[in-house]
């Protein structure tokens, strides 16, 4: 029972992360993001890559369960 609760929490976290990834990608294509400095754009790219890595880890965790 406890394992199912954990799995549901991981699924919920993955779902939320996917939503955040989509919103960040959309923002990165916006005019507002285009006006950011190169440094800030690089930070956003790093953030997106880190989020994608974390999603892959959640995917692997779910596949293992």
Secondary structure as the mmCIF struct_conf table of DSSP 4:
data_model
#
loop_
_struct_conf.conf_type_id
_struct_conf.id
_struct_conf.beg_label_comp_id
_struct_conf.beg_label_asym_id
_struct_conf.beg_label_seq_id
_struct_conf.end_label_comp_id
_struct_conf.end_label_asym_id
_struct_conf.end_label_seq_id
HELX_RH_AL_P HELX_RH_AL_P1 UNK A 2 UNK A 28
TURN_TY1_P TURN_TY1_P1 UNK A 29 UNK A 29
BEND BEND1 UNK A 30 UNK A 30
HELX_RH_AL_P HELX_RH_AL_P2 UNK A 31 UNK A 34
TURN_TY1_P TURN_TY1_P2 UNK A 35 UNK A 35
BEND BEND2 UNK A 36 UNK A 36
HELX_RH_AL_P HELX_RH_AL_P3 UNK A 38 UNK A 64
#
